[in-house]
Amino acid sequence: MSRGALESTLAAIVLLAAAPPAAGPAGEIIAIRAKETLAAVEMDHGDGLRFTLRSGRTVSLVLEDTDAAIVERVVPGGIVYRFSCRVRIDGQPIELRRFVCSQECFYEPYVVSGLRIWPDTVKKVFDLIPIRYPRKGNLQCLPRKDARLAVQDASLRICPQRIHPWLEEEGFIDVGRCYNGDDCYLGPYLGQACHVGMDVNHPKGSPLLAPIDFDTQAYFNSLAMGHNNNRWRGIRRWENGDVWALQTHHLVELLVPPNTPLAAGTKYATTAGVHVGSHQHTHFEFKIGRKNPNNPLPASGDPASIACPIDFDDQSQPAQENPEVLHLDPWIVFWQIFEDRKSRRGEIRAAMKTPAGVETGEPAVFSAEGSRAGPARRELSYAWTFGDGGFAAGPNPEHVFARPGVYPVTLVVDNGRERAACTRHVVVSGQPVAAPALSVDAPDEPPFRKRPAHVADVYGRSVKQLPHTLRFVARATRPVPDRKTVVLRNLGAGTLPEPRSYHVKYEGGSGWLDVEPPVGAEARDFRIGADASALEPGTYVATVAVDCPGAVNSPQEFRVVLEVRAEPPHDGTTVDDQDDGFYATPYFWVGHRFCRCPRDRRGHQGFYLTNGAEPAAGEFVRFTPDLRGGTYEVALSEATPFREEAEFDVRVRHRGGETTVRVRPQKSRGIGTFEFDEGTDGFVEILTGGSTALVIADAVVFQPR
């Protein structure tokens, strides 16, 4: 087919947003019913969405505000930024937050009250960073309203067809492979302007396979047409009338006849070889829409008659005012590809069913139905957290929420070798309960930290910690590590009743756990100790159940893990942000993988995290060494590229207690000289509360004296 004929067929189908037209006053109510393909919607502040789930229940969402800010600017290198949508779902507030140009841009979507939500972008991003090539049609990716979201019933896939791998590789994308580490979706290309699609680096000649069945496909421009690139587009018209356009650029050779249908899984091109710039890569784009009633879709039959929907490079009108096309993040397609790959391989999976219409004071029943143990078919253990400090074990727990709000419920499954997790947000209505409600907390232990509602999981990141778990490390040379404290909390009203009892269940060994209960009516602290004197090297587990009869959610459990190590501790070490001894509060600290960043600005082992210059109280990073007992000089790594004006507090846990030091790293990297007991009882924390400028979390050096 000639280019002119192709362009005429491109005009035969028009993509529109899978929602009502974008134009409309503030406060517009948009109604969408669940269908087999995800929907895209653009909203202004004050607009509302009423999404009817497949079950018939309607979820309401109101966009209250949006925000965007640059997290870090590296010259040369790039820009990391964040944006957020503050919404009210079924009357309760929650913030949806995204990061771009860090690994967090490959995220798990939010699932709130049964609605899966992909925060795609907000208009305020482009007040900070322009769009690349604005005269070439790329302004179509700009939102026409304050925010753009993709939404779907969480019980459905993004489309009815199982999606085949687009690339022949594992189910994970490293942001460092996005061209120069900056060309994820709307990532600032070369640190200057937002890039429309997503680039993935791979060698010339790599195959591309059709992820779905296409009605037709072709180059929409190419070297043969006089362009500087080979750009391909595949079109799928779904039975409900929605139309998808998937694009790949930088193709070397098209392996199938153009303007013909294409079956999922077919190798249709080799790629990464034309006009690739600094790195051999493929550019991916995802666009969706629906038919225009003024230009109806032709009847199916002749593939040429249902070729590409429109000429996306048409400059006949300003692209950002053209309601025909909505760009979405290609990560959404890859997310479904990776999820389908896991299902085909039978990999370990955490899944849950959440109740609808949760009310305060009423038992909410959760189910781990759909979870699987993986190919090994080992028995699964289940650990639940409910976003309010509550914890439960088992496949079908009940939980009572004491206060209204939006709560992230997280399930971690463990088959003894691997772990997987999933999170669903539940909306709780009603009045605060008038009764006491029990939870247990260990304020100094990261596994007990309550998950903030805005946190999104990074896709593919391993689950390192089991929730509500105290961890002890011991050796024959120091069999009794320091005790830890577990605190009883009351999430409800009144006071926790007495008596308060506890029960210990051992899963490995016995008698090694020492529980010292609180004494007195006002006491709340349990002191927990471990003694490995009679144990061989290995890992030992126990569960402690604390009961306050008459309190809501009683009893509450926590786990204790004692690791008895045979290998000796370190006589001095450096703990890096990528080591097992490092912990960062989630979805706050982010780091880049910019290829253009000079080596002397990449930090220890080539990577670091930052706080985005947010002096937020309660956010921290922790460096925990495994040391031989003795005196150590503690310092921040000389490789860390701190900014001149950076200043923050560092908290040190050592043999003598705790010390907080104010650090100005450009004046001195030294934190101080401290004594540490053998093992992992000591640590160093960088705190964001009260900090100034950009705080960098990279590596801490423990040098023996």
C-alpha positions in Angstrom: 0.0 0.0 0.0 1.3 3.5 -0.8 1.8 6.1 1.9 -1.1 8.1 0.5 -3.4 5.0 0.7 -2.2 4.3 4.1 -2.9 7.8 5.3 -6.4 7.6 3.8 -7.1 4.4 5.8 -5.5 6.0 8.9 -8.4 8.5 8.7 -11.0 5.7 8.6 -10.9 5.1 12.4 -10.7 7.8 15.0 -9.4 7.1 18.5 -11.2 8.9 21.3 -10.6 8.6 25.0 -12.4 5.7 26.6 -14.4 8.2 28.5 -16.7 11.2 27.8 -15.2 14.1 25.8 -12.5 16.1 27.6 -14.3 19.4 27.4 -16.5 20.4 30.3 -16.8 22.6 33.3 -15.1 22.0 36.6 -17.2 19.6 38.7 -18.1 17.4 35.7 -19.3 13.9 36.7 -17.9 11.2 34.5 -19.6 7.8 34.4 -17.9 4.7 33.3 -19.0 1.0 33.5 -16.5 -1.8 33.8 -15.6 -3.3 30.4 -13.1 -5.8 29.1 -10.5 -3.1 28.3 -9.2 -0.5 30.6 -10.5 3.1 30.4 -8.6 6.4 30.3 -10.0 9.5 31.8 -8.8 13.1 32.1 -10.2 15.2 35.0 -9.9 18.8 36.2 -9.8 19.6 39.9 -13.3 19.1 41.3 -14.3 16.6 38.6 -15.8 13.3 39.7 -15.7 9.8 38.4 -18.4 7.2 39.0 -17.0 3.8 38.0 -19.5 0.9 38.1 -17.7 -2.4 38.9 -18.6 -5.7 37.3 -20.3 -6.6 40.5 -22.7 -3.6 40.1 -21.2 -1.6 43.0 -20.2 2.0 42.1 -16.9 3.5 43.2 -16.8 7.3 43.4 -13.6 9.3 42.9 -13.2 13.1 43.1 -9.9 14.8 42.0 -9.2 17.4 44.6 -5.7 18.6 43.7 -2.5 17.7 41.8 1.1 18.5 42.4 4.5 18.0 40.8 8.1 18.7 41.9 11.6 18.0 40.8 13.3 15.5 43.1 16.8 15.8 41.8 18.5 17.6 38.9 21.9 16.1 37.9 24.0 18.1 35.4 25.0 16.4 33.2 22.7 13.5 33.8 19.0 14.1 34.0 16.0 15.0 36.2 14.0 12.8 38.6 10.6 14.2 39.4 7.4 13.2 41.2 3.8 14.0 40.9 0.7 13.3 42.8 -3.1 13.3 42.6 -5.0 14.0 45.8 -8.4 12.3 45.4 -11.3 11.3 47.6 -12.6 7.8 47.0 -16.0 6.9 48.3 -15.7 10.0 50.5 -12.3 9.2 52.0 -9.0 11.0 51.1 -5.9 9.3 49.6 -2.9 10.6 47.7 -1.8 8.8 44.6 2.0 9.4 44.0 4.3 8.6 41.2 8.1 9.0 40.6 9.6 9.3 37.1 13.2 8.5 36.1 13.7 6.2 39.0 13.0 2.4 39.4 9.7 3.5 41.0 8.3 4.5 37.5 7.8 0.7 37.1 5.1 0.4 39.7 2.2 -1.7 40.9 -1.0 0.1 40.2 -3.2 1.3 43.1 -6.2 -0.9 43.8 -8.7 1.1 46.0 -12.2 -0.3 46.8 -12.0 -2.7 43.9 -10.9 -0.1 41.4 -7.4 -0.4 39.8 -5.9 3.0 39.2 -2.8 4.0 37.1 -1.9 7.7 37.8 -0.6 8.5 34.3 0.5 12.2 34.5 -0.6 15.6 35.6 -0.6 18.9 33.8 1.7 20.5 36.5 4.6 18.3 35.3 4.8 20.3 32.1 4.9 23.6 34.0 8.3 22.3 35.3 9.6 20.4 32.2 8.6 21.0 28.6 7.7 18.3 26.0 10.3 17.1 23.5 9.7 17.9 19.8 6.5 19.9 20.4 6.1 20.6 16.6 6.0 16.9 15.7 2.7 15.8 17.2 4.1 14.8 20.6 1.9 17.4 22.4 -0.8 14.7 22.1 0.7 13.2 25.3 0.0 16.3 27.3 -3.1 16.0 29.4 -5.9 18.3 28.3 -7.1 18.5 31.9 -5.4 18.6 35.3 -4.7 14.9 35.5 -5.0 11.7 33.4 -5.7 8.3 34.9 -6.2 4.8 33.5 -8.8 2.8 35.4 -10.2 -0.7 35.4 -12.2 -3.1 37.6 -9.5 -4.8 39.6 -11.0 -8.2 38.9 -10.4 -7.7 35.2 -7.2 -7.6 33.1 -6.3 -4.5 31.0 -7.8 -6.4 28.0 -9.5 -9.7 27.5 -6.7 -11.4 25.6 -3.6 -12.8 27.4 -0.7 -10.6 26.4 2.4 -12.3 24.9 5.9 -11.0 25.7 6.8 -8.0 23.5 10.5 -8.8 24.0 12.1 -12.1 24.5 13.5 -11.4 28.0 12.8 -11.8 31.7 9.9 -10.0 33.4 11.7 -7.0 34.7 12.8 -3.6 33.3 15.7 -1.7 34.9 15.3 2.0 34.5 19.0 2.2 33.7 18.2 0.6 30.4 15.8 3.4 29.4 18.2 4.9 26.9 20.4 7.1 29.2 18.5 6.1 32.2 16.0 8.9 31.5 13.7 7.8 28.7 11.0 6.0 30.7 7.5 7.4 29.8 7.6 11.2 30.1 11.1 11.0 31.5 13.1 14.2 30.8 15.2 13.3 27.7 18.8 14.5 28.4 17.5 16.2 31.5 15.7 18.8 29.3 12.3 17.7 28.0 9.7 15.0 28.5 10.0 12.0 26.3 6.7 10.7 24.9 7.3 6.9 24.9 9.5 4.4 26.7 12.9 3.4 25.4 14.5 0.0 26.3 18.1 -0.7 25.3 19.0 -4.0 23.7 21.3 -5.2 20.9 20.7 -4.6 17.2 18.8 -7.5 15.7 16.7 -8.2 18.8 13.3 -9.7 17.8 10.0 -8.1 18.5 6.9 -10.2 18.9 3.2 -9.2 18.7 1.9 -8.8 22.3 -1.8 -9.1 21.1 -3.7 -10.0 18.0 -3.7 -7.0 15.6 -6.3 -6.3 12.9 -3.6 -4.6 10.8 -0.1 -3.3 11.1 2.4 -1.3 9.0 5.2 1.2 9.0 3.6 4.7 9.4 6.9 6.2 8.4 10.2 4.6 7.4 13.5 5.1 5.6 11.9 4.0 2.4 9.3 6.9 2.8 12.2 9.4 3.3 12.1 9.5 7.1 15.1 9.0 9.4 13.5 6.0 11.2 11.4 2.9 10.8 8.3 3.4 12.9 5.7 0.7 13.2 2.1 0.7 14.5 -0.3 -2.2 15.2 -4.0 -1.6 15.5 -6.5 -3.7 17.5 -10.2 -2.9 17.5 -11.8 -4.7 20.5 -15.3 -6.0 20.4 -16.6 -3.2 22.7 -15.5 -0.6 20.1 -12.3 0.5 21.8 -9.2 0.8 19.6 -5.6 0.3 20.7 -2.5 1.5 18.9 0.8 0.0 19.9 4.0 1.4 18.4 7.6 0.4 18.1 10.3 2.6 16.6 13.9 2.0 15.5 13.1 -1.2 13.6 15.7 -2.8 11.4 13.5 -5.0 9.3 9.8 -5.8 9.1 9.4 -9.6 8.9 5.7 -9.7 8.0 3.7 -8.3 5.1 2.3 -4.8 5.9 -1.4 -4.0 6.1 -2.2 -7.6 7.2 -3.5 -9.1 10.5 -0.9 -10.2 13.0 -1.4 -13.0 15.6 -0.1 -12.6 19.1 3.4 -14.2 19.6 4.4 -13.7 15.9 7.9 -12.4 15.4 7.1 -9.3 13.3 10.4 -7.3 13.2 14.0 -7.0 14.3 14.9 -3.9 16.1 17.4 -1.5 17.8 19.3 -0.6 14.7 18.0 2.6 12.9 18.6 6.2 14.2 19.3 4.9 17.7 21.5 7.7 19.0 23.7 6.9 22.1 22.3 3.4 22.6 20.7 0.7 20.5 17.1 0.7 21.7 13.5 0.4 20.9 10.9 3.1 21.5 7.5 1.9 22.7 4.2 3.8 22.7 0.6 2.9 23.9 -2.5 4.9 22.7 -6.1 4.1 23.3 -9.5 5.4 22.3 -13.0 4.7 21.0 -14.9 5.3 17.8 -16.0 8.8 16.8 -19.8 8.8 16.3 -19.3 11.3 13.5 -16.8 9.0 11.7 -17.9 5.5 12.5 -15.7 2.5 12.2 -16.2 0.5 9.0 -17.4 -3.0 9.2 -14.7 -5.6 9.8 -13.6 -7.7 6.9 -11.1 -6.0 4.6 -7.9 -5.5 6.7 -7.0 -2.5 4.7 -10.3 -0.8 5.6 -9.5 -1.0 9.3 -5.9 0.0 9.1 -4.4 2.6 11.4 -7.0 4.8 13.0 -5.5 8.2 12.3 -2.3 9.9 11.2 -0.8 10.6 14.7 1.6 13.1 13.1 -1.1 15.2 11.5 -0.5 18.9 12.3 -3.9 20.1 11.0 -4.8 21.1 14.6 -2.9 21.6 17.9 -2.3 18.1 19.1 -3.1 18.9 22.7 -6.6 20.1 21.7 -7.3 17.0 19.6 -9.6 14.7 21.5 -8.9 11.8 19.2 -6.0 10.1 21.0 -4.9 9.5 24.6 -1.4 8.4 25.2 -0.8 6.1 28.1 2.4 4.7 29.8 3.6 1.6 27.9 4.5 0.2 31.3 0.8 -0.6 31.7 1.1 -3.1 28.8 4.4 -4.5 30.1 2.9 -4.9 33.6 0.2 -7.1 32.2 2.8 -9.0 30.1 4.8 -9.7 33.2 1.8 -10.7 35.2 0.7 -13.1 32.4 4.2 -14.5 32.2 4.1 -15.3 36.0 0.8 -17.1 35.5 2.1 -19.2 32.6 5.1 -20.2 34.7 3.1 -20.8 37.8 5.4 -18.6 39.9 4.7 -17.8 43.5 1.9 -15.2 43.8 0.2 -13.3 46.5 -3.5 -12.4 45.8 -6.4 -11.3 48.0 -10.1 -10.7 48.0 -11.2 -7.7 50.0 -14.7 -7.0 51.3 -16.9 -4.3 50.0 -18.5 -1.7 52.1 -16.3 -1.9 55.2 -17.6 -0.2 58.3 -15.8 0.7 61.5 -16.4 -1.7 64.3 -17.6 -4.6 62.0 -15.4 -7.6 61.2 -14.0 -7.4 57.7 -13.1 -10.8 56.2 -10.2 -11.1 53.9 -9.2 -14.0 51.7 -5.9 -15.1 50.1 -7.8 -16.9 47.4 -5.7 -16.9 44.2 -2.4 -17.0 45.9 -0.1 -19.8 44.8 3.1 -21.4 46.2 5.0 -21.7 42.9 6.4 -24.6 41.0 7.8 -26.3 44.1 4.3 -26.6 45.5 5.5 -26.0 49.0 3.1 -24.9 51.8 2.5 -21.2 52.0 2.5 -19.1 55.1 0.4 -15.9 55.2 1.2 -12.6 56.9 -1.3 -9.7 56.7 -0.9 -6.0 57.7 -3.9 -3.7 57.6 -2.4 -0.2 57.5 -3.5 0.7 61.0 -0.9 -1.3 63.0 -3.0 -4.5 62.9 -1.5 -7.9 61.9 -2.9 -11.4 61.2 -1.7 -14.7 59.9 -3.5 -17.4 57.9 -5.3 -17.5 54.6 -8.7 -16.0 55.8 -8.3 -13.5 58.6 -10.8 -11.1 60.1 -10.0 -7.5 61.1 -11.9 -4.7 62.7 -11.0 -1.1 61.8 -11.4 1.4 64.6 -11.5 4.6 62.5 -12.7 5.6 59.0 -10.2 6.2 56.2 -8.4 4.4 53.4 -6.1 1.6 54.6 -3.5 -0.3 52.6 -4.0 -4.0 53.3 -0.8 -6.0 52.4 -0.5 -9.8 52.2 3.0 -11.4 52.1 3.1 -15.1 51.3 6.2 -17.2 51.9 6.9 -20.8 50.7 10.1 -21.2 52.6 12.3 -20.2 49.7 10.5 -17.2 48.0 8.1 -14.5 49.0 5.6 -12.5 47.2 3.3 -9.6 48.2 0.3 -7.7 47.1 -1.5 -4.6 48.4 -5.2 -3.6 48.2 -6.6 -0.4 49.7 -10.0 -0.7 51.5 -12.2 2.3 52.2 -13.6 2.2 55.7 -16.7 4.3 56.6 -18.4 5.0 59.8 -17.6 6.6 63.2 -14.6 5.8 65.4 -15.3 2.8 67.6 -16.1 3.4 71.3 -14.2 0.3 72.4 -10.4 -0.3 72.9 -8.7 -1.9 69.9 -5.4 -3.8 70.3 -2.3 -3.7 68.1 1.3 -4.4 68.8 4.2 -2.2 67.7 8.0 -2.2 67.9 8.8 1.4 67.1 12.5 0.8 66.4 11.9 -2.2 64.0 11.2 -1.5 60.3 9.0 -4.6 59.8 6.5 -3.0 62.3 6.3 0.3 60.4 2.7 1.1 59.3 2.5 1.4 55.6 1.4 4.9 54.5 -1.6 4.8 52.2 0.1 6.6 49.3 2.9 4.0 49.0 3.0 2.0 45.7 5.1 -1.1 45.4 8.0 -1.2 42.9 7.4 -4.0 40.4 9.7 -7.0 40.8 11.4 -5.8 43.9 12.0 -8.7 46.3 10.2 -8.9 49.7 13.1 -8.7 52.1 11.3 -8.4 55.4 8.3 -10.3 56.8 5.9 -7.9 58.6 5.6 -7.8 62.4 8.9 -9.7 62.8 11.6 -9.1 65.4 15.0 -10.3 64.2 17.9 -11.3 66.4 21.4 -12.3 65.3 23.6 -14.3 67.7 26.8 -16.4 67.6 28.6 -18.7 70.0 30.9 -15.8 70.8 27.8 -13.6 71.8 24.8 -15.9 72.2 22.6 -13.3 73.9 21.9 -10.2 71.8 20.3 -7.0 73.1 16.6 -7.2 74.1 13.9 -5.5 71.9 10.7 -3.8 73.0 7.2 -4.5 71.7 4.6 -2.0 72.7 0.8 -2.5 73.1 -1.2 0.2 71.3 -4.8 1.1 71.6 -6.3 2.1 68.2 -9.7 2.7 69.7 -11.2 4.4 72.7 -10.8 4.0 76.4 -8.0 1.9 77.9 -6.8 -1.6 77.1 -8.4 -4.1 79.5 -6.6 -6.5 81.8 -5.5 -9.2 82.2 -2.9 -9.2 79.4 -1.5 -12.6 78.6 0.7 -14.0 76.0 1.5 -17.4 74.4 4.6 -18.6 72.6 4.6 -21.1 69.8 8.0 -22.4 68.6 8.6 -23.4 64.9 12.3 -24.2 65.5 14.0 -25.2 68.7 12.4 -24.3 72.0 13.1 -22.4 75.2 15.4 -19.8 73.5 12.8 -17.0 73.6 12.4 -14.8 76.8 9.3 -12.7 77.1 9.2 -10.2 79.9 5.5 -8.9 80.1 4.6 -5.4 81.3 4.0 -4.9 85.0 1.4 -2.5 86.3 -1.9 -1.2 84.9 -0.3 1.6 82.9 2.6 -0.5 81.5 2.5 -1.3 77.8 6.0 -2.7 77.0 6.9 -6.3 76.4 10.7 -6.9 76.6 11.7 -9.6 74.2 15.1 -11.5 74.4 16.7 -14.4 72.8 19.4 -16.9 74.0 21.3 -19.0 71.5 23.6 -20.7 74.1 22.1 -24.2 73.5 21.5 -23.8 69.7 23.4 -24.9 66.6 23.9 -22.4 63.7 20.7 -22.0 61.8 17.4 -20.0 61.8 14.8 -20.4 64.6 11.3 -19.0 64.5 8.6 -18.4 67.2 5.2 -16.7 67.2 4.0 -14.7 70.2 0.3 -14.1 70.6 -0.7 -11.2 73.0 -4.3 -11.3 74.3 -6.3 -8.5 75.9 -9.8 -10.0 76.3 -12.5 -7.5 75.6 -10.3 -5.4 73.1 -11.1 -5.4 69.4 -8.7 -7.4 67.3 -7.4 -9.4 70.3 -5.2 -11.5 70.3 -2.5 -9.9 68.1 0.6 -11.8 67.0 4.2 -11.0 66.1 7.0 -13.3 65.0 10.5 -13.6 66.3 13.4 -14.9 64.2 16.7 -15.8 65.7 19.5 -16.3 63.3 22.5 -18.1 64.8 25.5 -17.5 62.5 28.6 -19.6 62.2 30.7 -17.1 60.1 32.6 -14.5 62.1 31.4 -10.8 62.2 33.3 -8.1 60.3 36.3 -6.3 61.6 35.2 -3.1 60.0 32.9 -2.8 57.0 31.1 -0.4 54.6 27.3 -0.7 54.5 26.0 0.4 51.1 22.4 1.2 50.0 22.3 -2.0 48.0 23.4 -4.3 50.9 21.2 -6.5 53.1 22.0 -4.3 56.1 20.3 -1.3 54.5 16.7 -0.2 55.0 14.9 2.8 53.5 11.4 3.9 54.3 9.5 2.9 51.1 8.4 5.1 48.2 10.1 8.2 49.6 13.8 7.7 48.9 14.5 7.4 45.2 17.6 7.2 43.0 18.5 7.5 39.4 20.5 5.4 36.9 21.6 8.2 34.6 24.2 7.0 32.1 25.5 10.5 31.5 26.1 11.2 35.2 29.9 11.5 35.7 31.4 8.6 37.6 32.6 10.7 40.5 28.9 11.7 41.1 27.4 8.3 41.1 28.1 7.4 44.8 29.5 4.3 46.4 29.1 1.3 44.0 27.6 3.6 41.4 24.2 4.3 43.1 22.6 6.4 45.8 19.2 7.5 47.0 17.8 10.9 47.8 15.0 12.4 49.9 14.1 14.9 47.1 14.9 17.8 49.5 11.8 17.0 51.5 12.5 17.4 55.2 9.7 15.0 56.1 9.5 13.8 59.7 9.5 10.0 60.2 11.4 9.2 57.0 14.9 7.6 57.4 17.4 5.2 56.1 19.2 2.7 58.3 22.7 1.1 57.9 23.1 -2.0 60.1 26.5 -3.6 60.1 27.5 -7.0 61.5 30.5 -6.1 63.5 33.1 -7.6 65.8 32.7 -5.9 69.2 35.0 -2.9 69.6 35.5 0.8 68.9 34.9 2.2 65.4 35.2 5.5 63.6 31.9 6.0 61.8 31.8 8.2 58.7 29.8 8.8 55.5 31.4 7.5 52.4 33.8 9.9 50.6 32.3 8.7 47.3 28.9 10.2 48.0 28.4 13.4 46.0 26.8 15.5 48.7 25.6 19.1 47.8 27.3 22.0 49.5 24.2 23.1 51.5 23.1 19.7 52.8 22.7 19.3 56.5 20.8 16.6 58.5 20.7 14.6 61.7 22.3 11.1 62.1 21.1 8.8 64.8 23.6 6.2 66.1 22.6 3.2 68.2 25.8 1.9 70.0 26.9 0.0 73.1 26.3 3.0 75.3 22.8 3.9 74.1 21.9 6.4 71.4 23.6 9.6 70.0 22.2 12.1 67.5 24.7 14.0 65.5 24.1 17.0 63.2 26.1 16.4 60.1 27.3 18.8 57.4 28.9 16.4 55.0 30.7 18.9 52.8 32.6 20.1 55.8 33.2 16.7 57.4 32.1 13.2 56.6 32.8 12.1 60.1 29.9 11.1 62.4 31.9 10.1 65.5 33.7 7.3 67.3 31.5 4.7 69.0 31.7 1.4 70.7 29.6 -1.4 69.3 28.7 -4.9 70.6 29.3 -7.9 68.5 26.6 -8.5 65.9 23.8 -6.3 64.5 22.4 -4.5 67.5 24.0 -1.2 66.4 23.0 0.9 63.5 23.3 4.4 61.9 20.3 6.2 60.6 20.0 9.3 58.4 16.9 11.3 59.4 15.0 13.6 57.1 13.2 15.5 59.8 14.8 19.0 60.1 17.1 18.4 57.2 18.1 21.1 54.7 18.6 20.8 50.9 19.0 17.4 49.2 19.9 14.6 51.6 21.7 11.6 50.0 21.7 8.1 51.4 24.6 6.1 50.0 27.1 4.3 52.3 28.4 4.4 55.8 31.9 3.3 56.8 32.7 1.5 60.1 36.5 1.7 60.6 38.0 -0.1 63.6 40.3 1.8 65.9 
